Amino acid sequence: MAAAVWLAWTFCRQLMPLARAIDRLGGSLGVIASWLVLLACLISAGNATIRYLFSSSSNAWLELQWYMFAGMVLLGSAYTLRVNEHVRVDLFYGIVSDRTRHWIDLVGGAVFLMPMCLVMIWFTWPWFVQSWTLNEASNNAGGLIRWPVILLLPVGFTLILLQGISEMIKRAAALRGFHQHEYAYEKPLQ
């Protein structure tokens, strides 16, 4: 992972177009994740209304809400990382300089984020392939097929990995004076 830091540091200016392309992809998927929130709310309200007014319901509607929640989280996570709104343990991050924060983000991306994403992609891809091959479906009556939501796992972690690469490039560029980070850190209110 030291190679990732070295590449980001050495070629940050040349890699900025790649970072911007990844940011555009993450931004587009963040919009989709936002719309999934609204759709899930509408489906939930519609399902509850039909269940109480007509005493009728389907497991497919409940599973569709679950699928949309998975889409919100897994497609929206890269966008959340991009806009610097992800969860972090703030023991001393809020009291150090911007330059130190950039170093923490750069090294943390290489040491923690990238390996975690690679491990998750490695483990979830065979799970998806098995589900797709078997055309796995829910055990619930009227349930949905499962492989589309299982596909969200390796896709989501790939998107987080890509966004992590973009963030590492931008942090290295900021450290070298080539980039001004557009989403500044905001100390949490306590």
C-alpha positions as CSV (number, residue, x, y, z in Angstrom):
1,M,0.0,0.0,0.0
2,A,3.0,2.3,0.3
3,A,3.1,2.1,-3.5
4,A,-0.4,3.7,-3.6
5,V,0.8,6.6,-1.5
6,W,4.0,7.0,-3.6
7,L,1.9,7.0,-6.9
8,A,-0.6,9.5,-5.5
9,W,2.3,11.7,-4.3
10,T,4.5,11.4,-7.4
11,F,1.8,11.7,-10.1
12,C,-0.9,13.7,-8.4
13,R,-1.0,16.4,-11.0
14,Q,-1.3,14.0,-13.9
15,L,-3.9,11.9,-12.0
16,M,-6.2,14.8,-11.2
17,P,-8.3,14.2,-14.4
18,L,-8.8,10.6,-13.2
19,A,-9.9,11.9,-9.7
20,R,-12.4,14.3,-11.3
21,A,-13.8,11.5,-13.5
22,I,-14.2,9.3,-10.4
23,D,-15.9,12.2,-8.6
24,R,-18.4,12.6,-11.4
25,L,-19.2,8.9,-11.3
26,G,-19.7,9.1,-7.5
27,G,-21.8,12.2,-7.8
28,S,-24.1,10.6,-10.3
29,L,-24.5,7.5,-8.2
30,G,-25.1,9.8,-5.1
31,V,-28.0,11.3,-7.0
32,I,-29.4,7.8,-7.7
33,A,-29.0,6.9,-4.0
34,S,-30.9,10.0,-3.0
35,W,-33.8,9.1,-5.3
36,L,-33.8,5.6,-3.8
37,V,-34.6,7.2,-0.4
38,L,-37.7,8.8,-1.9
39,L,-38.8,5.7,-3.7
40,A,-38.3,3.5,-0.6
41,C,-40.4,6.0,1.4
42,L,-43.2,5.9,-1.2
43,I,-43.1,2.2,-1.5
44,S,-43.2,1.8,2.3
45,A,-46.1,4.2,2.6
46,G,-48.0,2.6,-0.3
47,N,-47.4,-0.9,1.2
48,A,-48.6,0.2,4.6
49,T,-51.7,1.9,3.1
50,I,-52.6,-1.2,1.0
51,R,-52.0,-3.5,4.0
52,Y,-54.3,-1.5,6.3
53,L,-56.9,-0.5,3.9
54,F,-57.3,-3.7,1.9
55,S,-55.7,-6.3,4.2
56,S,-53.4,-7.2,1.4
57,S,-49.6,-7.2,1.1
58,S,-46.7,-8.9,-0.6
59,N,-43.3,-9.9,0.6
60,A,-41.9,-8.5,-2.7
61,W,-42.8,-5.0,-1.5
62,L,-40.9,-5.5,1.7
63,E,-37.9,-7.0,0.0
64,L,-37.9,-4.2,-2.6
65,Q,-37.6,-1.7,0.3
66,W,-34.7,-3.7,1.6
67,Y,-33.0,-3.7,-1.8
68,M,-33.5,0.0,-2.1
69,F,-31.9,0.5,1.3
70,A,-28.9,-1.6,0.2
71,G,-28.7,0.6,-2.9
72,M,-28.8,3.8,-0.9
73,V,-26.0,2.7,1.4
74,L,-23.8,1.0,-1.2
75,L,-24.2,3.5,-4.0
76,G,-24.2,6.5,-1.7
77,S,-21.1,5.5,0.3
78,A,-18.7,6.7,-2.4
79,Y,-20.5,10.0,-2.6
80,T,-20.4,10.3,1.2
81,L,-16.6,9.8,1.1
82,R,-16.3,12.4,-1.7
83,V,-18.1,15.1,0.2
84,N,-16.2,14.3,3.4
85,E,-19.3,13.3,5.4
86,H,-18.2,9.8,6.3
87,V,-18.0,8.6,9.9
88,R,-14.6,9.0,11.5
89,V,-13.3,8.6,15.0
90,D,-12.3,12.1,15.8
91,L,-9.8,11.8,18.7
92,F,-7.4,14.4,17.4
93,Y,-8.4,15.0,13.8
94,G,-10.2,18.2,14.7
95,I,-7.2,19.8,16.5
96,V,-4.5,19.2,13.8
97,S,-3.7,21.3,10.8
98,D,-5.2,20.8,7.4
99,R,-1.9,19.5,6.2
100,T,-1.8,16.9,8.9
101,R,-5.4,15.9,8.0
102,H,-4.4,15.4,4.4
103,W,-1.6,13.1,5.5
104,I,-3.9,11.2,7.8
105,D,-6.4,10.8,4.9
106,L,-3.7,9.8,2.4
107,V,-2.1,7.2,4.6
108,G,-5.4,6.0,6.1
109,G,-6.8,5.5,2.6
110,A,-3.8,3.4,1.6
111,V,-3.5,1.4,4.9
112,F,-7.1,0.9,5.9
113,L,-9.6,1.9,3.2
114,M,-8.0,0.2,0.1
115,P,-7.2,-3.1,1.8
116,M,-10.7,-3.3,3.4
117,C,-12.4,-2.6,0.0
118,L,-10.2,-5.2,-1.8
119,V,-11.0,-7.8,0.8
120,M,-14.7,-7.1,0.6
121,I,-14.7,-7.3,-3.2
122,W,-12.7,-10.5,-3.0
123,F,-15.3,-12.1,-0.7
124,T,-18.5,-10.7,-2.2
125,W,-17.8,-11.4,-5.9
126,P,-18.0,-15.2,-5.6
127,W,-21.1,-14.8,-3.5
128,F,-22.7,-12.8,-6.3
129,V,-21.5,-15.3,-9.0
130,Q,-23.0,-18.2,-7.0
131,S,-26.3,-16.4,-6.5
132,W,-26.5,-15.4,-10.2
133,T,-25.6,-18.9,-11.4
134,L,-28.3,-20.4,-9.2
135,N,-30.8,-17.6,-9.9
136,E,-31.2,-17.4,-6.2
137,A,-34.6,-16.2,-5.0
138,S,-36.0,-15.3,-1.6
139,N,-37.4,-18.1,0.5
140,N,-40.4,-15.9,1.3
141,A,-43.6,-16.4,-0.7
142,G,-43.8,-13.9,-3.4
143,G,-40.2,-12.8,-2.7
144,L,-37.7,-11.4,-5.3
145,I,-34.6,-12.8,-6.9
146,R,-31.5,-12.1,-4.8
147,W,-28.6,-11.7,-7.2
148,P,-29.3,-8.0,-8.0
149,V,-29.0,-6.9,-4.4
150,I,-26.0,-9.2,-3.9
151,L,-24.3,-7.6,-6.9
152,L,-24.6,-4.3,-5.1
153,L,-22.0,-5.5,-2.6
154,P,-18.9,-5.9,-4.9
155,V,-20.1,-2.9,-7.0
156,G,-20.5,-0.7,-3.9
157,F,-17.1,-1.6,-2.5
158,T,-15.5,-1.1,-5.9
159,L,-17.1,2.4,-6.0
160,I,-15.7,3.1,-2.5
161,L,-12.3,1.9,-3.6
162,L,-12.4,4.1,-6.6
163,Q,-13.5,7.1,-4.6
164,G,-10.7,6.3,-2.0
165,I,-8.2,6.5,-4.9
166,S,-9.6,9.8,-6.0
167,E,-9.4,11.1,-2.4
168,M,-5.8,10.0,-2.1
169,I,-4.9,11.7,-5.3
170,K,-6.6,14.9,-4.2
171,R,-5.0,14.8,-0.8
172,A,-1.5,14.3,-2.3
173,A,-2.2,17.1,-4.8
174,A,-3.3,19.4,-1.9
175,L,-0.2,18.6,0.0
176,R,1.9,19.5,-3.1
177,G,-0.1,22.7,-3.6
178,F,-1.9,21.6,-6.8
179,H,-5.4,21.3,-5.4
180,Q,-7.7,23.1,-3.0
181,H,-10.1,20.6,-1.3
182,E,-13.7,21.6,-1.9
183,Y,-15.2,19.8,1.1
184,A,-13.5,21.0,4.2
185,Y,-13.6,19.1,7.5
186,E,-16.2,20.3,9.9
187,K,-15.6,19.6,13.6
188,P,-18.6,17.8,15.0
189,L,-20.8,19.6,17.5
190,Q,-20.7,18.1,21.0
